Amino acid sequence: MVKTEQVNILQHTDVLQRELLNQIENMKQKMIKIGLNKGFNHRETIKASTELDQLIYNYQIRNFIK
């Protein structure tokens, strides 16, 4: 029973990490698009960059804890 629970937890963790990677890629594309349209020093680009940094940080923390 314990092994089954561990497998379920690991599978759930893998799903969360894939979702986080998708969010990272989407935010990266969004940031690039904003930067190309409004400039890389525009406040919206910087905001997207900050959000991307947070997503990357969350991904790294999850991988470190694993």
C-alpha positions in Angstrom: 0.0 0.0 0.0 2.8 2.4 0.9 4.5 1.9 -2.5 1.3 2.6 -4.4 1.0 5.9 -2.5 4.6 6.8 -3.2 4.1 6.1 -6.9 1.0 8.2 -6.9 2.8 11.1 -5.2 5.7 10.9 -7.7 3.4 10.8 -10.7 1.5 13.8 -9.3 4.8 15.6 -8.8 5.8 14.8 -12.4 2.5 16.2 -13.7 3.0 19.4 -11.6 6.6 19.8 -12.9 5.4 19.4 -16.5 2.7 22.0 -15.9 5.3 24.3 -14.4 7.6 23.8 -17.4 4.7 24.6 -19.7 4.0 27.8 -17.7 7.6 28.7 -18.0 7.7 28.3 -21.7 4.4 30.2 -22.2 5.7 33.1 -20.0 9.0 33.1 -21.9 7.1 33.5 -25.2 4.8 36.2 -23.7 7.8 38.1 -22.4 9.6 38.0 -25.8 6.5 39.1 -27.6 5.9 42.0 -25.3 9.6 42.9 -25.5 9.6 42.9 -29.3 6.4 45.0 -29.5 6.9 47.4 -26.6 10.7 47.3 -25.9 12.7 45.3 -23.6 12.8 48.0 -20.9 9.0 48.5 -21.0 7.3 47.9 -17.6 5.1 45.1 -19.0 8.2 43.3 -20.3 9.9 43.7 -16.9 6.8 42.5 -15.2 6.7 39.4 -17.4 10.4 38.8 -16.8 9.8 38.9 -13.0 6.9 36.5 -13.3 9.1 34.2 -15.4 11.9 34.4 -12.8 9.4 33.3 -10.1 8.2 30.4 -12.2 11.8 29.3 -12.8 12.6 29.7 -9.1 9.6 27.5 -8.2 10.7 24.9 -10.7 14.2 24.8 -9.2 12.9 24.6 -5.7 10.7 21.6 -6.6 13.6 19.8 -8.2 15.9 20.5 -5.4 13.5 19.2 -2.8 12.8 16.1 -4.9 
